[in-house]
């Protein structure tokens, strides 16, 4: 009985010293990248509106080199990791720059 109590105590102490094991909320899906043509097209339209991407010089709905470069520039200017990928944080910030429709 005493041995079981010692083992249980050691296990609880080790768990308490290890700290929390859950990942922060923003790291729940690390590496997730949006790839649907609709989402890419929307991101491209916003990048064109913000003058990061020239109209007609990119392949609409495709994650081409010019779109990656424009995204990287946008990320750099907005203090995001400049990796040129359409991740969760980048898309959220792009959508916050989306023009509102006139009412």
Steps between C-alpha positions, in 0.01 A plus 500: 500500500780738591679426171184583301470832683863585422455416131179703483666794674800489266271486196295798616813699584651430159177608331485821702860588416453431129247783465208515261510267202240666281612715210404867476179564307682646196712187467213250489546448125865581433588522137139521377483682166190599302512350150150523354479702177217710647705603804809566289294711257359705789849554644626605158217753462589655835871507413414676172287753688788567740744540206713200597402315182460638148171416328529253213856393578411196711305178442164553665416237761851349493777550754759613247838666558370856469224434752750346741729800467212743555388302804853501640516880460161536670611275787823694546316834507254365759755331730402145411744221421592579136472150356275579202241244612129563547479387862234577760654825627573633152150427371341657808701820454434507126126465559511788747622715208222386269292793372148509636217487247306822456157499657 
